[in-house]
Amino acid sequence: MHTDSAIDRFWRECRAHLPALPAETPEAWAFGATPEHADGLVELVLVGTKRATASSMWDCEHVGEAIPVPGELSIILDGRDTPRALNETMTVDVVPFDEVTADHACAEGEGDRTLAAWRDIHERFWRDHSEDPRGFDPQMPVVCETFRVLYSVC
């Protein structure tokens, strides 16, 4: 589990490189539901392949998580809860699962980056790891977020 000091150190390092950042430390979180997911997905972010993510709106509502907004900052953790990147949310759209675009699927950077692969990967993920009892449905609302990396460490 991460320690506040690791996140605090990372945030100080970010602010040293980008002095215009706010004083308040943003939320820190990891992609996926397992340490393996987190490690694989943060590596895609660090090499520039992953520039987007998707969340189940049902999961967000179920756990009381706010929908991201453009301009919001996030510290991205790896599978050992070590801070690896500072992301800024660029766009947020909520669409039914079966209306997520091929462009968004490609920007997520997973699998072969096709819409078919995205649908397969995310359907399995929400069937296996959804926090909301409704799990997966082809019409479920999906929060499609694009981001840019402001700072990272390898």
Buried (B, 14 or more C-beta within 10 A) or exposed (E): EBEEEBBEEBBEBBBEEEEEBEEEBBEBEBBBBEBEBBBBBBBBBBEEBBBBBBBBBBBBEBEEBEBBEEEBBBBBBBBEBBBBBBBBBBEBEEBEBEEBEEEBBBBBBBEEBEBEBBBEBBBEBBEEBBBBEEBBBEEBBBBBBBBEBBBBEE
